[in-house]
């Protein structure tokens, strides 16, 4: 395939960015989207031009490092990560717009790379459990009901890619934060920090400059791991419970 790309280019955080046009020829439908960008970067290097900077790591849809807005959709037209998006989703002659995540809490570092350390600080505020020292406990010493285990596993699938924030018209991180709160709060191991976890993580999320949630639902639609929208309601319930308990 021969494709036309319009890619966001921005030298650094202080610079003014703009869309730059490129053509890529010989693109196989079996290539991943990132492999197509690799091909373009090789051509740019051969021409002595600056390659396009973009985040990536495992390229297996696991780490959450890759993050691109492709034709206006977080991660592109398929419900998967950008690294697992294949070029068979496009047609010969297509024009593809490629932009970074757009959110006040995710400032652009260069080109398509954004600073997602705000997520790290939300995790640091409460995304952990107490870990007593000593020998490891027996695997079945703490029984977990099957519904609770399923609920925890569903929310633990979040890879922190930020697609929920990029897709949200308000730039909210409620789906990400709710996934991290819910997957620990429902487990016996998460009980000691249950109240402080939700209060501190939500407070940190607000302090980082993420927008407010109006339940538009775009976050759940864009999430490549299928974190459900009711996750936000479950976290709100935890927050109200913790607020009442702390105020007593």
Phi and psi restraints in degrees (value plus and minus 20) as a CYANA .aco file:
   2 UNK   PHI    -134.5   -94.5
   2 UNK   PSI     104.5   144.5
   3 UNK   PHI    -144.2  -104.2
   3 UNK   PSI     131.9   171.9
   4 UNK   PHI    -126.4   -86.4
   4 UNK   PSI     107.7   147.7
   5 UNK   PHI    -133.5   -93.5
   5 UNK   PSI     120.2   160.2
   6 UNK   PHI    -139.8   -99.8
   6 UNK   PSI      89.8   129.8
   7 UNK   PHI    -135.0   -95.0
   7 UNK   PSI     118.0   158.0
   8 UNK   PHI     -91.9   -51.9
   8 UNK   PSI     101.4   141.4
   9 UNK   PHI    -136.1   -96.1
   9 UNK   PSI     109.1   149.1
  10 UNK   PHI    -168.5  -128.5
  10 UNK   PSI      98.0   138.0
  11 UNK   PHI     -80.7   -40.7
  11 UNK   PSI     -62.5   -22.5
  12 UNK   PHI    -180.3  -140.3
  12 UNK   PSI    -198.1  -158.1
  13 UNK   PHI     -82.7   -42.7
  13 UNK   PSI     -50.1   -10.1
  14 UNK   PHI    -106.4   -66.4
  14 UNK   PSI     -35.5     4.5
  15 UNK   PHI    -100.7   -60.7
  15 UNK   PSI     141.6   181.6
  16 UNK   PHI    -112.0   -72.0
  16 UNK   PSI     104.1   144.1
  17 UNK   PHI    -110.4   -70.4
  17 UNK   PSI     149.7   189.7
  18 UNK   PHI    -179.4  -139.4
  18 UNK   PSI     141.7   181.7
  19 UNK   PHI    -101.5   -61.5
  19 UNK   PSI     111.4   151.4
  20 UNK   PHI    -135.0   -95.0
  20 UNK   PSI     119.8   159.8
  21 UNK   PHI    -116.2   -76.2
  21 UNK   PSI     117.7   157.7
  22 UNK   PHI    -160.7  -120.7
  22 UNK   PSI     138.1   178.1
  23 UNK   PHI    -140.2  -100.2
  23 UNK   PSI     117.1   157.1
  24 UNK   PHI    -144.2  -104.2
  24 UNK   PSI     106.2   146.2
  25 UNK   PHI    -133.0   -93.0
  25 UNK   PSI     138.4   178.4
  26 UNK   PHI      51.5    91.5
  26 UNK   PSI      11.0    51.0
  27 UNK   PHI    -104.0   -64.0
  27 UNK   PSI     102.7   142.7
  28 UNK   PHI    -102.4   -62.4
  28 UNK   PSI     124.8   164.8
  29 UNK   PHI     -87.7   -47.7
  29 UNK   PSI     -35.7     4.3
  30 UNK   PHI    -107.2   -67.2
  30 UNK   PSI     -26.6    13.4
  31 UNK   PHI     -90.0   -50.0
  31 UNK   PSI     128.9   168.9
  32 UNK   PHI    -100.8   -60.8
  32 UNK   PSI     145.9   185.9
  33 UNK   PHI     -82.0   -42.0
  33 UNK   PSI     -58.7   -18.7
  34 UNK   PHI     -89.5   -49.5
  34 UNK   PSI     -53.7   -13.7
  35 UNK   PHI     -85.4   -45.4
  35 UNK   PSI     -55.3   -15.3
  36 UNK   PHI     -84.2   -44.2
  36 UNK   PSI     -60.6   -20.6
  37 UNK   PHI     -86.4   -46.4
  37 UNK   PSI     -55.1   -15.1
  38 UNK   PHI     -79.4   -39.4
  38 UNK   PSI     -64.0   -24.0
  39 UNK   PHI     -80.4   -40.4
  39 UNK   PSI     -64.5   -24.5
  40 UNK   PHI     -83.0   -43.0
  40 UNK   PSI     -62.5   -22.5
  41 UNK   PHI     -83.8   -43.8
  41 UNK   PSI     -56.2   -16.2
  42 UNK   PHI     -82.3   -42.3
  42 UNK   PSI     -61.1   -21.1
  43 UNK   PHI     -85.4   -45.4
  43 UNK   PSI     -60.3   -20.3
  44 UNK   PHI     -84.6   -44.6
  44 UNK   PSI     -60.3   -20.3
  45 UNK   PHI     -84.7   -44.7
  45 UNK   PSI     -60.1   -20.1
  46 UNK   PHI     -84.3   -44.3
  46 UNK   PSI     -47.9    -7.9
  47 UNK   PHI    -109.7   -69.7
  47 UNK   PSI     -18.2    21.8
  48 UNK   PHI      57.1    97.1
  48 UNK   PSI       0.1    40.1
  49 UNK   PHI    -120.8   -80.8
  49 UNK   PSI     140.5   180.5
  50 UNK   PHI     -91.4   -51.4
  50 UNK   PSI     105.0   145.0
  51 UNK   PHI     -88.6   -48.6
  51 UNK   PSI     140.5   180.5
  52 UNK   PHI     -98.0   -58.0
  52 UNK   PSI     106.7   146.7
  53 UNK   PHI    -105.7   -65.7
  53 UNK   PSI     108.2   148.2
  54 UNK   PHI    -168.1  -128.1
  54 UNK   PSI     131.6   171.6
  55 UNK   PHI     -99.6   -59.6
  55 UNK   PSI     121.8   161.8
  56 UNK   PHI    -188.8  -148.8
  56 UNK   PSI     139.4   179.4
  57 UNK   PHI    -171.0  -131.0
  57 UNK   PSI    -107.4   -67.4
  58 UNK   PHI     -92.5   -52.5
  58 UNK   PSI     -49.4    -9.4
  59 UNK   PHI      37.3    77.3
  59 UNK   PSI       8.9    48.9
  60 UNK   PHI    -145.2  -105.2
  60 UNK   PSI      -6.3    33.7
  61 UNK   PHI      52.5    92.5
  61 UNK   PSI       4.4    44.4
  62 UNK   PHI    -133.8   -93.8
  62 UNK   PSI     -62.1   -22.1
  63 UNK   PHI    -102.0   -62.0
  63 UNK   PSI     -46.0    -6.0
  64 UNK   PHI      62.2   102.2
  64 UNK   PSI     -10.5    29.5
  65 UNK   PHI     -92.2   -52.2
  65 UNK   PSI     -60.2   -20.2
  66 UNK   PHI     -94.8   -54.8
  66 UNK   PSI     121.9   161.9
  67 UNK   PHI    -181.4  -141.4
  67 UNK   PSI      89.5   129.5
  68 UNK   PHI    -156.9  -116.9
  68 UNK   PSI     124.4   164.4
  69 UNK   PHI    -115.5   -75.5
  69 UNK   PSI      94.2   134.2
  70 UNK   PHI    -133.0   -93.0
  70 UNK   PSI      95.5   135.5
  71 UNK   PHI      31.9    71.9
  71 UNK   PSI      19.5    59.5
  72 UNK   PHI      66.7   106.7
  72 UNK   PSI     -25.0    15.0
  73 UNK   PHI    -131.0   -91.0
  73 UNK   PSI     115.2   155.2
  74 UNK   PHI     -83.3   -43.3
  74 UNK   PSI     102.1   142.1
  75 UNK   PHI      52.5    92.5
  75 UNK   PSI     -23.5    16.5
  76 UNK   PHI      83.1   123.1
  76 UNK   PSI    -188.1  -148.1
  77 UNK   PHI     -94.9   -54.9
  77 UNK   PSI     -35.2     4.8
  78 UNK   PHI    -124.2   -84.2
  78 UNK   PSI     136.2   176.2
  79 UNK   PHI    -105.9   -65.9
  79 UNK   PSI      57.3    97.3
  80 UNK   PHI    -177.9  -137.9
  80 UNK   PSI     159.8   199.8
  81 UNK   PHI    -101.3   -61.3
  81 UNK   PSI     140.4   180.4
  82 UNK   PHI     -79.6   -39.6
  82 UNK   PSI     -52.9   -12.9
  83 UNK   PHI     -92.1   -52.1
  83 UNK   PSI     -42.8    -2.8
  84 UNK   PHI    -120.0   -80.0
  84 UNK   PSI     -18.8    21.2
  85 UNK   PHI     -99.6   -59.6
  85 UNK   PSI     105.9   145.9
  86 UNK   PHI    -124.8   -84.8
  86 UNK   PSI     136.6   176.6
  87 UNK   PHI     -91.4   -51.4
  87 UNK   PSI     -27.6    12.4
  88 UNK   PHI     -87.4   -47.4
  88 UNK   PSI     -31.5     8.5
  89 UNK   PHI     -98.9   -58.9
  89 UNK   PSI     -24.3    15.7
  90 UNK   PHI    -142.6  -102.6
  90 UNK   PSI     147.3   187.3
  91 UNK   PHI    -138.8   -98.8
  91 UNK   PSI     136.4   176.4
  92 UNK   PHI     -76.3   -36.3
  92 UNK   PSI     110.9   150.9
  93 UNK   PHI      70.8   110.8
  93 UNK   PSI     -23.6    16.4
  94 UNK   PHI     -83.8   -43.8
  94 UNK   PSI     130.2   170.2
  95 UNK   PHI    -125.3   -85.3
  95 UNK   PSI     105.7   145.7
  96 UNK   PHI    -139.5   -99.5
  96 UNK   PSI     104.8   144.8
  97 UNK   PHI    -112.5   -72.5
  97 UNK   PSI     111.2   151.2
  98 UNK   PHI    -145.5  -105.5
  98 UNK   PSI      99.7   139.7
  99 UNK   PHI    -152.3  -112.3
  99 UNK   PSI     143.1   183.1
 100 UNK   PHI     -99.7   -59.7
 100 UNK   PSI     150.9   190.9
 101 UNK   PHI     -75.6   -35.6
 101 UNK   PSI     119.0   159.0
 102 UNK   PHI    -130.8   -90.8
 102 UNK   PSI      84.5   124.5
 103 UNK   PHI    -182.9  -142.9
 103 UNK   PSI     123.8   163.8
 104 UNK   PHI     -81.0   -41.0
 104 UNK   PSI     -51.9   -11.9
 105 UNK   PHI    -101.9   -61.9
 105 UNK   PSI     -26.3    13.7
 106 UNK   PHI    -138.3   -98.3
 106 UNK   PSI      52.8    92.8
 107 UNK   PHI     -85.2   -45.2
 107 UNK   PSI     124.7   164.7
 108 UNK   PHI     -91.5   -51.5
 108 UNK   PSI     112.3   152.3
 109 UNK   PHI    -111.3   -71.3
 109 UNK   PSI     -71.0   -31.0
 110 UNK   PHI    -182.9  -142.9
 110 UNK   PSI     113.9   153.9
 111 UNK   PHI      30.1    70.1
 111 UNK   PSI    -129.8   -89.8
 112 UNK   PHI    -119.8   -79.8
 112 UNK   PSI     -14.5    25.5
 113 UNK   PHI    -114.0   -74.0
 113 UNK   PSI     107.3   147.3
 114 UNK   PHI    -140.4  -100.4
 114 UNK   PSI     138.9   178.9
 115 UNK   PHI    -107.8   -67.8
 115 UNK   PSI      88.0   128.0
 116 UNK   PHI    -124.2   -84.2
 116 UNK   PSI       2.9    42.9
 117 UNK   PHI     -85.6   -45.6
 117 UNK   PSI     -35.6     4.4
 118 UNK   PHI     -78.6   -38.6
 118 UNK   PSI     -56.6   -16.6
 119 UNK   PHI     -82.2   -42.2
 119 UNK   PSI     -61.1   -21.1
 120 UNK   PHI     -81.1   -41.1
 120 UNK   PSI     -60.5   -20.5
 121 UNK   PHI     -90.4   -50.4
 121 UNK   PSI     -51.0   -11.0
 122 UNK   PHI     -85.2   -45.2
 122 UNK   PSI     -63.3   -23.3
 123 UNK   PHI     -82.6   -42.6
 123 UNK   PSI     -63.7   -23.7
 124 UNK   PHI     -80.8   -40.8
 124 UNK   PSI     -46.8    -6.8
 125 UNK   PHI     -92.8   -52.8
 125 UNK   PSI     -40.2    -0.2
 126 UNK   PHI    -197.3  -157.3
 126 UNK   PSI     -15.8    24.2
 127 UNK   PHI    -102.6   -62.6
 127 UNK   PSI      36.2    76.2
 128 UNK   PHI    -173.6  -133.6
 128 UNK   PSI     147.8   187.8
 129 UNK   PHI    -146.2  -106.2
 129 UNK   PSI     138.8   178.8
 130 UNK   PHI     -85.6   -45.6
 130 UNK   PSI     118.5   158.5
 131 UNK   PHI    -147.2  -107.2
 131 UNK   PSI      71.9   111.9
 132 UNK   PHI     -81.0   -41.0
 132 UNK   PSI     122.2   162.2
 133 UNK   PHI     -97.1   -57.1
 133 UNK   PSI     144.7   184.7
 134 UNK   PHI      96.0   136.0
 134 UNK   PSI    -186.8  -146.8
 135 UNK   PHI     -87.7   -47.7
 135 UNK   PSI     130.8   170.8
 136 UNK   PHI     -86.1   -46.1
 136 UNK   PSI     117.4   157.4
 137 UNK   PHI     -90.7   -50.7
 137 UNK   PSI     140.7   180.7
 138 UNK   PHI     -80.7   -40.7
 138 UNK   PSI     125.3   165.3
 139 UNK   PHI     -78.8   -38.8
 139 UNK   PSI     -54.4   -14.4
 140 UNK   PHI    -124.9   -84.9
 140 UNK   PSI      -1.5    38.5
 141 UNK   PHI     -89.4   -49.4
 141 UNK   PSI     -50.4   -10.4
 142 UNK   PHI    -137.1   -97.1
 142 UNK   PSI      76.2   116.2
 143 UNK   PHI     -87.4   -47.4
 143 UNK   PSI     119.9   159.9
 144 UNK   PHI    -143.0  -103.0
 144 UNK   PSI     101.5   141.5
 145 UNK   PHI     -77.1   -37.1
 145 UNK   PSI     125.2   165.2
 146 UNK   PHI     -76.2   -36.2
 146 UNK   PSI     -65.2   -25.2
 147 UNK   PHI     -80.2   -40.2
 147 UNK   PSI     -57.8   -17.8
 148 UNK   PHI     -87.9   -47.9
 148 UNK   PSI     -60.5   -20.5
 149 UNK   PHI     -83.9   -43.9
 149 UNK   PSI     -62.7   -22.7
 150 UNK   PHI     -83.5   -43.5
 150 UNK   PSI     -62.3   -22.3
 151 UNK   PHI     -82.3   -42.3
 151 UNK   PSI     -63.5   -23.5
 152 UNK   PHI     -85.1   -45.1
 152 UNK   PSI     -64.0   -24.0
 153 UNK   PHI     -84.3   -44.3
 153 UNK   PSI     -59.5   -19.5
 154 UNK   PHI     -79.1   -39.1
 154 UNK   PSI     -61.9   -21.9
 155 UNK   PHI    -102.2   -62.2
 155 UNK   PSI     -45.5    -5.5
 156 UNK   PHI     -90.1   -50.1
 156 UNK   PSI     -32.4     7.6
 157 UNK   PHI     -89.9   -49.9
 157 UNK   PSI     -36.2     3.8
 158 UNK   PHI     -75.2   -35.2
 158 UNK   PSI     108.4   148.4
 159 UNK   PHI    -124.4   -84.4
 159 UNK   PSI     -15.8    24.2
 160 UNK   PHI      44.9    84.9
 160 UNK   PSI      14.5    54.5
 161 UNK   PHI     -95.0   -55.0
 161 UNK   PSI     -49.0    -9.0
 162 UNK   PHI      74.8   114.8
 162 UNK   PSI     -14.1    25.9
 163 UNK   PHI     -80.7   -40.7
 163 UNK   PSI     -53.4   -13.4
 164 UNK   PHI     -82.5   -42.5
 164 UNK   PSI     -60.2   -20.2
 165 UNK   PHI     -89.2   -49.2
 165 UNK   PSI     -64.0   -24.0
 166 UNK   PHI     -84.6   -44.6
 166 UNK   PSI     -54.1   -14.1
 167 UNK   PHI    -102.0   -62.0
 167 UNK   PSI     -45.3    -5.3
 168 UNK   PHI     -90.7   -50.7
 168 UNK   PSI     110.5   150.5
 169 UNK   PHI     -84.6   -44.6
 169 UNK   PSI     -38.1     1.9
 170 UNK   PHI    -121.8   -81.8
 170 UNK   PSI     -23.6    16.4
 171 UNK   PHI      44.5    84.5
 171 UNK   PSI      19.3    59.3
 172 UNK   PHI    -107.0   -67.0
 172 UNK   PSI     128.0   168.0
 173 UNK   PHI    -130.5   -90.5
 173 UNK   PSI       3.9    43.9
 174 UNK   PHI     -83.8   -43.8
 174 UNK   PSI     -58.5   -18.5
 175 UNK   PHI     -87.1   -47.1
 175 UNK   PSI     -63.9   -23.9
 176 UNK   PHI     -80.1   -40.1
 176 UNK   PSI     -70.9   -30.9
 177 UNK   PHI     -84.2   -44.2
 177 UNK   PSI     -59.8   -19.8
 178 UNK   PHI     -85.2   -45.2
 178 UNK   PSI     -57.4   -17.4
 179 UNK   PHI     -82.6   -42.6
 179 UNK   PSI     -62.3   -22.3
 180 UNK   PHI     -90.9   -50.9
 180 UNK   PSI     -55.9   -15.9
 181 UNK   PHI     -91.3   -51.3
 181 UNK   PSI     -68.9   -28.9
 182 UNK   PHI     -86.3   -46.3
 182 UNK   PSI     -57.4   -17.4
 183 UNK   PHI     -92.3   -52.3
 183 UNK   PSI     -36.8     3.2
 184 UNK   PHI    -120.3   -80.3
 184 UNK   PSI     -58.4   -18.4
 185 UNK   PHI     -85.9   -45.9
 185 UNK   PSI     -44.7    -4.7
 186 UNK   PHI    -103.8   -63.8
 186 UNK   PSI     -33.7     6.3
 187 UNK   PHI    -113.8   -73.8
 187 UNK   PSI     129.0   169.0
 188 UNK   PHI     -77.5   -37.5
 188 UNK   PSI     -54.7   -14.7
 189 UNK   PHI     -86.6   -46.6
 189 UNK   PSI     -40.2    -0.2
 190 UNK   PHI    -115.4   -75.4
 190 UNK   PSI     -21.1    18.9
 191 UNK   PHI     -82.3   -42.3
 191 UNK   PSI     -63.2   -23.2
 192 UNK   PHI     -75.7   -35.7
 192 UNK   PSI     -55.6   -15.6
 193 UNK   PHI    -123.5   -83.5
 193 UNK   PSI      -3.8    36.2
 194 UNK   PHI     -75.5   -35.5
 194 UNK   PSI     -68.3   -28.3
 195 UNK   PHI     -94.9   -54.9
 195 UNK   PSI     -68.7   -28.7
 196 UNK   PHI     -86.1   -46.1
 196 UNK   PSI     -50.8   -10.8
 197 UNK   PHI     -81.3   -41.3
 197 UNK   PSI     -74.6   -34.6
 198 UNK   PHI     -88.4   -48.4
 198 UNK   PSI     -59.0   -19.0
 199 UNK   PHI     -86.3   -46.3
 199 UNK   PSI     -64.4   -24.4
 200 UNK   PHI     -92.3   -52.3
 200 UNK   PSI     -58.5   -18.5
 201 UNK   PHI     -89.9   -49.9
 201 UNK   PSI     -59.5   -19.5
 202 UNK   PHI     -87.7   -47.7
 202 UNK   PSI     -60.9   -20.9
 203 UNK   PHI     -82.9   -42.9
 203 UNK   PSI     -60.1   -20.1
 204 UNK   PHI     -87.5   -47.5
 204 UNK   PSI     -60.7   -20.7
 205 UNK   PHI     -77.5   -37.5
 205 UNK   PSI     -65.9   -25.9
 206 UNK   PHI     -84.7   -44.7
 206 UNK   PSI     -60.5   -20.5
 207 UNK   PHI     -87.0   -47.0
 207 UNK   PSI     -45.3    -5.3
 208 UNK   PHI     -97.8   -57.8
 208 UNK   PSI     -28.6    11.4
 209 UNK   PHI      73.8   113.8
 209 UNK   PSI      -4.9    35.1
 210 UNK   PHI     -91.4   -51.4
 210 UNK   PSI     132.8   172.8
 211 UNK   PHI     -96.0   -56.0
 211 UNK   PSI     150.1   190.1
 212 UNK   PHI    -101.5   -61.5
 212 UNK   PSI     132.7   172.7
 213 UNK   PHI    -109.3   -69.3
 213 UNK   PSI     110.9   150.9
 214 UNK   PHI    -139.2   -99.2
 214 UNK   PSI      -1.8    38.2
 215 UNK   PHI      34.2    74.2
 215 UNK   PSI      23.6    63.6
 216 UNK   PHI     -87.1   -47.1
 216 UNK   PSI     -49.3    -9.3
 217 UNK   PHI      68.7   108.7
 217 UNK   PSI     -23.9    16.1
 218 UNK   PHI     -83.7   -43.7
 218 UNK   PSI     -50.4   -10.4
 219 UNK   PHI     -81.8   -41.8
 219 UNK   PSI     -69.9   -29.9
 220 UNK   PHI     -86.5   -46.5
 220 UNK   PSI     -53.0   -13.0
 221 UNK   PHI     -86.3   -46.3
 221 UNK   PSI     -57.8   -17.8
 222 UNK   PHI    -105.2   -65.2
 222 UNK   PSI     -39.0     1.0
 223 UNK   PHI     -81.5   -41.5
 223 UNK   PSI     100.5   140.5
 224 UNK   PHI     -91.5   -51.5
 224 UNK   PSI     -34.2     5.8
 225 UNK   PHI    -125.5   -85.5
 225 UNK   PSI     -17.7    22.3
 226 UNK   PHI      52.5    92.5
 226 UNK   PSI      11.0    51.0
 227 UNK   PHI     -82.9   -42.9
 227 UNK   PSI     104.9   144.9
 228 UNK   PHI     -97.7   -57.7
 228 UNK   PSI     131.6   171.6
 229 UNK   PHI     -80.4   -40.4
 229 UNK   PSI     -57.2   -17.2
 230 UNK   PHI     -79.5   -39.5
 230 UNK   PSI     -32.8     7.2
 231 UNK   PHI     -76.8   -36.8
 231 UNK   PSI     -55.7   -15.7
 232 UNK   PHI     -86.7   -46.7
 232 UNK   PSI     -62.4   -22.4
 233 UNK   PHI     -83.4   -43.4
 233 UNK   PSI     -57.7   -17.7
 234 UNK   PHI     -84.1   -44.1
 234 UNK   PSI     -59.0   -19.0
 235 UNK   PHI     -89.7   -49.7
 235 UNK   PSI     -59.0   -19.0
 236 UNK   PHI     -79.2   -39.2
 236 UNK   PSI     -59.0   -19.0
 237 UNK   PHI     -83.8   -43.8
 237 UNK   PSI     -62.5   -22.5
 238 UNK   PHI     -83.5   -43.5
 238 UNK   PSI     -59.8   -19.8
 239 UNK   PHI     -85.0   -45.0
 239 UNK   PSI     -64.5   -24.5
 240 UNK   PHI     -83.6   -43.6
 240 UNK   PSI     -62.3   -22.3
 241 UNK   PHI     -80.9   -40.9
 241 UNK   PSI     -65.6   -25.6
 242 UNK   PHI     -86.6   -46.6
 242 UNK   PSI     -58.5   -18.5
 243 UNK   PHI     -82.2   -42.2
 243 UNK   PSI     -64.5   -24.5
 244 UNK   PHI     -85.1   -45.1
 244 UNK   PSI     -60.3   -20.3
 245 UNK   PHI     -88.7   -48.7
 245 UNK   PSI     -61.0   -21.0
 246 UNK   PHI     -87.6   -47.6
 246 UNK   PSI     -57.8   -17.8
 247 UNK   PHI     -90.7   -50.7
 247 UNK   PSI     -42.3    -2.3
